[in-house]
Amino acid sequence: MANLDMILDNINYIGAFTLFIIGLYTVLTHSNLLKRVIGVNIMETAVFLFFVSIGYIKGASAPILDQITGESFYVNPLPSAMILTGIVVAVSITAYGLSLLINLYKEYGTLELDEIISKEEKAND
């Protein structure tokens, strides 16, 4: 029973680790460049989940000081604010990567990295 409680208390960290491993596996094992971009996005999502989980405190309230009681036990808002910036950067990088993939597809007719490399080697010979 104690192990189950420990797992449930750390489910966010386990989920973030699992997502990161799935994204890393996708990036390392697929030669299709679109799948690699998706893998990188999965890894970014895992990092976002991890940072938001760090800022969470069980039983804490929103970061607003209660004027009546003076209670100041609240969730840290800094990780959430940083993640908003990270999401904007991640979307920008994804859009740029997809635009590069469109140009690669127009040039080579494929998104398979092995085929692109072989066509480039044939063109250089």
N, C-alpha and C positions, 0 to 999 in steps of 0.2 A: 504494500500500500504506500509506503514511503517513496518507493521508486516512481510510482505513478504520479504522486504529488510533485515530485521533483521534475518529471517530464512535463507535466501540465504547467508548472511555474515557468519553465524555460521553453515553452513551445514556440515562441517568436524567434528565439535564437536557433532552435533546431530547424525551423522553417527557413530562416535566412541562410543557414549553412547548406541545407538541402538544395535550395534554389541556386546558390552560388555554384555548387558542385554540378548541377544539371547544366547550367550555362557554360561552365568551364569545359565539361565533357563535349558539349555541342561545338564549341569553338575549336577544340583540339582534334575532333574526330571527323568532321565534315569538310569536304573540299568545296562545297557550294558556298559562295560568298554571302548569299542572302541568309542562309542558315547560320552563318557565323555572326552576322549582324544581329540576328534574333538572339543568339546565345549571349552576345555582349549585353543586349537589353535585359535579358534574364538576370545576368550577373549584376547589372546596375540596380535592378529592382531588389535583389537580395541585400545589397549594401544599404539601400534606402530603408528597408525593413529593419535591418540591424541597428542603424542609427536611431530610428524612431523608437525602437524597443529599449535602447539605452536610456532615453529620456523619460520613459514611462515609470511611474511609481505607483504600486498597487495601493488603492485607497485614497490617492491624492486627488485634488480638485484642479480646476482650471487655474492658470496663473493670475488670479485676481485676488487681491488682498481684501479679506472680509473686514469692513470697517467696524462692525459691531464686536466681533470676538477677537479681531487681530490675528486670526489664524493665517499662518504663512506656509503651510505644508502643501506644496503644489507640484505639479508636473513641470519639469524643466522645458521651457519653450524653445531653447536654443537649437536642439537637434531638429525640431520640426521646421524652424526657419531656415536652417542650413539645407535641409532636404528639399525645400521649395526651390532654392537656387540650384541644387543638384539636378532636379527634375528638368529645369529649363535648359541646363547645359546638356543633359542626356538627350533631350528631344532635338536640340540643335545638332549634336553630333550624329544622331540617327538620321536626321534629314540630309545632312551633308554626305554621310555614307551611302544612303540610298541614291542620292544624285550621282555619286561616283559609280554606283552599280549600274545605273541606267546608261551612263556613258560607256562603261565596259561592255554592256550587253549590245549596244549599238555598234561598237567597234569590232567585237569578237563573235557575237552571236551566241554567247554562252556565259554562264556565271560559275562554271566549274573551274576551279583554280588550275587543275592539272591540264585541262584543255587550253586555257589561256596561255599557260607557260609554254606548252608544246607549239602552239600557233606562233607565239613570239619568237621562239627558237628557230622555227622554220623560216620566218620572215627575215631573221638576221643572217641566215646561212646563204 
